[in-house]
Amino acid sequence: MENIVSLKDIIVEFEEGERILKNISLDKALEVYSSRFSSARGFTFTLVGSFDTDSIAPIMAKWLGALPTSERSSAYKPRNLFCPDRNIDFSMSLPMKTEKNTCYICYTNRYPYTWREALCIDILGRILDLRYTESMREDEGGTYGVGVRGSLSRMPDEEYSLDIQFSTDPAVYDRLLPLVEKEIRQIAKKGPRADDLDKVRRNLIKKHEENLQTNGAWQSLLIDNILYGLDKRAYADVVNSISDKDIKRWAKQIVRKSHKQMFVLRPQK
């Protein structure tokens, strides 16, 4: 692995994080909260549920109209909290009653955000979850399960993350670890299995249709539209438009252009 960070660098970053945490206080948190919510100027309110819009309008006017609207700064301040732009390979040992290795791997890099691309890497993560269940759990019997999540963020920064985590007996860890990258490289070379892609797409659409029966899902759709101008009403069409070539392209992105951070917790000898 290239550009492996040193233990000294890891310690420096941990110490910086500890310093930041020590400077956090209840008074400071209350100050931040008060500064953000002391004025409703510029706020957008969304209400979802079973109600008649004409009858609820006077209630909204009464309670929302009474909120203070004094001047305040509401500019977004970028904090430049990017994922590490280098590879990291770090492990540590701790005493354990039940000995096991826990491995967390993150592939990440900058990437322009679009809703469709966010769905693509999400689908890749779900396909890998199926592949690891077969290769690492069922075939090898080495782990109860592998957690996989692919995501593409828009804020605070445009970057993707493919997170993989599993725990296993230390005796079989070295046999299981290569399977993580092997499955990704297999998809990068040949694309996903057709039945895996179809299964994931069907499950996503089914879950989306179920979510549309809840207020939370509709509120999320409204917020995405208000903040980013996204119209997600054609969810099923967009999901079905994602092809094996899209997933193969993302697998290549993970293999060829990602920074890889790996953290392993081992039992102390």
C-alpha positions, -999 to +999 in steps of 0.1 A: +000+000+000+014+033-010+017+064+012+010+045+044+007+069+073+031+065+102+020+057+138+034+091+147+010+108+123-019+089+137-010+099+172-007+136+162-042+134+146-057+117+177-041+143+200-055+171+179-090+155+180-086+152+218-077+188+221-108+199+202-130+177+223-116+192+255-125+227+243-162+217+239-184+228+268-221+230+276-219+268+277-203+269+242-230+244+228-257+266+243-241+297+227-241+281+193-277+269+196-289+303+207-271+320+179-287+298+153-323+297+167-326+332+183-340+344+149-362+327+123-351+350+096-344+330+065-359+298+078-380+276+057-406+254+075-420+222+061-451+205+075-464+171+063-493+151+076-530+146+073-545+181+075-565+206+055-542+234+042-569+261+046-577+253+082-540+250+092-529+283+076-542+305+105-525+283+131-492+285+112-496+323+109-502+326+146-473+305+158-447+309+131-455+346+126-447+352+163-412+340+160-384+366+163-368+377+130-339+398+141-308+402+119-282+375+122-254+360+100-264+328+083-235+324+059-222+288+054-185+285+066-167+256+051-146+238+077-125+218+052-130+185+071-120+163+042-114+126+044-076+118+046-060+122+011-036+093+017-036+056+025-037+045+061-029+011+075-032+011+113-038-016+139-039-018+177-043-045+203-065-046+234-073-072+261-104-091+251-126-117+269-137-130+235-108-128+211-116-114+176-102-092+149-124-063+139-115-047+106-128-014+092-119-003+057-128+029+040-122+038+003-127+075-003-119+104-025-134+136-039-162+132-065-188+156-080-222+150-065-253+141-084-283+122-071-279+094-097-242+089-088-251+088-051-275+060-060-248+042-080-224+039-052-252+030-028-261+001-051-225-010-054-223-012-016-255-033-014-242-056-041-209-061-023-229-069+009-245-098-011-212-109-024-195-109+010-224-128+026-217-155+001-179-156+000-170-146+035-199-159+056-214-188+037-184-202+018-157-195+044-179-195+075-154-169+089-178-141+100-214-136+110-217-108+085-200-079+067-213-044+070-210-024+037-222+011+029-215+032-002-223+069-001-217+101-019-220+133+001-229+168-011-222+187+021-200+197+037-179+184+008-184+164-024-167+131-016-176+094-017-170+067+009-173+029+006-172+016+042-166-021+049-165-037+084-163-072+097-152-092+128-137-127+128-116-152+146-080-141+145-070-175+131-089-170+099-085-132+095-056-134+070-077-157+048-107-135+048-091-101+044-080-106+007-116-114-002-127-078+005-107-064-023-111-095-045-149-090-048-144-053-057-119-061-083-141-088-097-169-063-103-144-038-117-133-064-142-165-081-152-193-060-137-219-072-112-239-104-115-272-096-132-293-113-104-275-092-077-281-060-095-318-069-102-323-079-065-308-047-052-329-025-075-361-043-067-354-040-029-346-003-032-378+004-051-400-017-027-385+001+003-390+035-013-427+027-020-431+016+016-414+048+029-438+069+009-465+059+034-446+078+062-445+115+069-407+114+073-401+103+037-422+131+023-405+157+045-371+144+032-383+148-004-395+183+003-362+193+020-341+179-009-362+199-033-360+231-013-322+229-005-309+214-037-336+216-063-338+178-065-370+162-078-370+126-066-405+117-076-390+096-105-371+074-080-380+040-096-371+052-131-337+065-119-329+033-100-339+011-130-317+033-153-286+023-133-269-004-153-241-029-148-218-005-166-225+022-140-216-003-112-185-015-130-174+021-134-178+028-097-159-004-088-130+008-110-131+041-093-128+024-059-099+002-070-079+028-090-086+062-076-094+058-039-075+065-008-077+034+014-079+037+052-078+004+071-080+001+109-077-032+127-085-040+163-067-072+175-067-091+208-036-085+229-013-114+232 
